Amino acid sequence: MKTPLAQRVTRGDSVSRHHRYDSADIADFAHRAGDHNPVHTDADAGTQSRFGKRIAAAEHTISLMLGLAASWLAERGTAIGLGCSFRFTAAVREGDTLELRWQVTDTYFKSSLNGVIVCFEGTATNQDGLVAMRGNLEMLLQE
């Protein structure tokens, strides 16, 4: 018997993984995203910046966070993103390892969408325990 949709995700569920940002990873992602800011693409510019190292583009961490939530929710049914917001509180520097983490804060059935709305709160925390980013995400879970 298949688990009912509303029981596949509950408040308090969480998913996390770690990601290490190396120089090549940062530059490659920035180029692919079309973000040619030298603090992402040029090691010298990063070193000379106020950050002291090359830093990851904001969309780099956002993409990793969204991919984590989407993959986790897709294991439970069809997952569709509805909206998100992010706030950066610290730079993500070359060599940093971040724990990317989402926690389910609410779920409710929405009849007009024929599915369950899943609300998440997320953080990206570096190896020193500094939260570099906070986010909120709403996704739709359907059969």
Protein Blocks (a to p, Z undefined) as FASTA:
>chain_A
ZZdfklmpcghiacdddddddfklmmmmmmmnopacfklmmmklmmmmmnopacddfklm
mmmmmmmmmmmmmmnoccddfbdcdddfbdcdehiacddddddfbdcddfklopaddddd
dddddfkopafbdcdddddddZZ
